[in-house]
Amino acid sequence: MFIKDFKKAEIDLKILQRDRRAANIEWQRCVGLWEKTTGQWDKEEAKRAREESKRASEKRRNEVEWERTKGEWERTLGQFEKDEIRNTNTMEFSPYYKVKRFLEETYPEYASSLLDSITDGQYESKKWMCQVLKSEHFGSKDPFKIEIIGSWFGWPLIEMLEDAIEKIEQIDLYDPDEVCQEVVQKYKYHFKPSYSINQFGDYFERNDKRIRHMILCTSCEHMPDIGEMKEYYKDTPKPIYVLQSNDYTDLSEHENCVESAEELAEKNGITDIMYKGEKDFGYYTRFMVIGRW
Ligand SMILES: C[S@@+](CC[C@H](N)C(=O)[O-])C[C@H]1O[C@@H](n2cnc3c(N)ncnc32)[C@H](O)[C@@H]1O
């Protein structure tokens, strides 16, 4: 019977169509879910890719920066080495080290004394003196005849004076120590001063009357007062005294220390004071007075 089969087929078709719609809805849901999931994955993947590329470019930047820093360090190191060689050469080839080598070979017991004469403290005290002298423009008209008493090795004071005194005609040095005198000869050979340098022993034993423009002593503590020898200088013009002493009484050879610049001036008969001052050197104070009787 055809109609029975027809009706069954009709019902089955409806059921089939209903099931198909339901399956289709389910399929659409799955598709939506899938798209959402893959979209999320794509997003995460894109985020990871962005982060990766950010990390990669940061790494590249760091590598470039590192290369630059490394190059800079190598240049700095090269400069350090160059400066070290330059400074060592400056010291090694300076007359100070040449004379030091001579002393080490010939009078090793004097080597430390020579080093002492170029220490920061010694240099600072001479620098202080020369700065004050320079500001006065001494020696511009009359080339100066200078005396340095207790001259020790002569240098570096002589070298520094050349910068402070406009024109030097001659320098008389006084020091009874014969090794010091020999060292002065060595320095003279290396520095070749353009003026004469004469050497004498004990200052207090010279008694000819002379014209001198400036009398320096940076070691007044080592000897009697310089002012005692005033009678041996003519007063046309009166010499300018430039004296330094200190209050460091602990050394036996410091026989004539002072407590102030005023005391130094007074002991040496300096009344026309152009400068007086003091400087703290840590374990002692150094005093300086510049002026005329
Ligand atoms: C060792 S130095 C001291 C240097 C001092 N601290 C300075 O800054 O100039 C002192 C020098 O004075 C010298 N001296 C001592 N009595 C002297 C005198 N009567 N005449 C000349 N020089 C003298 C010594 O021989 C010595 O070389």
The ligand as an SDF file (V2000), in Angstrom:
LIG
                    3D

 27 29  0  0  0  0  0  0  0  0999 V2000
  116.4010   70.4190   56.0110 C   0  0  0  0  0  0  0  0  0  0  0  0
  116.0800   71.9780   55.3480 S   0  0  0  0  0  0  0  0  0  0  0  0
  114.4740   72.1410   55.8930 C   0  0  0  0  0  0  0  0  0  0  0  0
  113.6630   72.7660   54.8740 C   0  0  0  0  0  0  0  0  0  0  0  0
  112.4580   73.4560   55.3600 C   0  0  0  0  0  0  0  0  0  0  0  0
  111.5550   72.5520   56.0470 N   0  0  0  0  0  0  0  0  0  0  0  0
  111.8220   74.1420   54.1920 C   0  0  0  0  0  0  0  0  0  0  0  0
  110.6540   74.0250   53.9940 O   0  0  0  0  0  0  0  0  0  0  0  0
  112.5580   74.7880   53.4550 O   0  0  0  0  0  0  0  0  0  0  0  0
  116.9370   73.1460   56.3480 C   0  0  0  0  0  0  0  0  0  0  0  0
  118.2680   73.4620   55.7890 C   0  0  0  0  0  0  0  0  0  0  0  0
  118.7930   74.5630   56.5080 O   0  0  0  0  0  0  0  0  0  0  0  0
  120.1920   74.4290   56.4900 C   0  0  0  0  0  0  0  0  0  0  0  0
  120.8280   75.2870   57.5070 N   0  0  0  0  0  0  0  0  0  0  0  0
  120.8640   75.0970   58.8310 C   0  0  0  0  0  0  0  0  0  0  0  0
  121.6010   76.0880   59.4040 N   0  0  0  0  0  0  0  0  0  0  0  0
  122.0160   76.9040   58.4130 C   0  0  0  0  0  0  0  0  0  0  0  0
  122.8190   78.0740   58.3600 C   0  0  0  0  0  0  0  0  0  0  0  0
  123.3500   78.5770   59.4580 N   0  0  0  0  0  0  0  0  0  0  0  0
  123.0600   78.6490   57.1780 N   0  0  0  0  0  0  0  0  0  0  0  0
  122.5270   78.1210   56.0540 C   0  0  0  0  0  0  0  0  0  0  0  0
  121.7710   77.0150   56.0330 N   0  0  0  0  0  0  0  0  0  0  0  0
  121.5230   76.3980   57.2070 C   0  0  0  0  0  0  0  0  0  0  0  0
  120.3910   72.9480   56.7270 C   0  0  0  0  0  0  0  0  0  0  0  0
  121.6620   72.5000   56.3120 O   0  0  0  0  0  0  0  0  0  0  0  0
  119.2580   72.3460   55.9170 C   0  0  0  0  0  0  0  0  0  0  0  0
  119.6670   71.9290   54.6360 O   0  0  0  0  0  0  0  0  0  0  0  0
  1  2  1  0
  2  3  1  0
  2 10  1  0
  3  4  1  0
  4  5  1  0
  5  6  1  0
  5  7  1  0
  7  8  2  0
  7  9  1  0
 10 11  1  0
 11 12  1  0
 11 26  1  0
 12 13  1  0
 13 14  1  0
 13 24  1  0
 14 15  1  0
 14 23  1  0
 15 16  2  0
 16 17  1  0
 17 18  1  0
 17 23  2  0
 18 19  1  0
 18 20  2  0
 20 21  1  0
 21 22  2  0
 22 23  1  0
 24 25  1  0
 24 26  1  0
 26 27  1  0
M  CHG  2   2   1   9  -1
M  END
$$$$
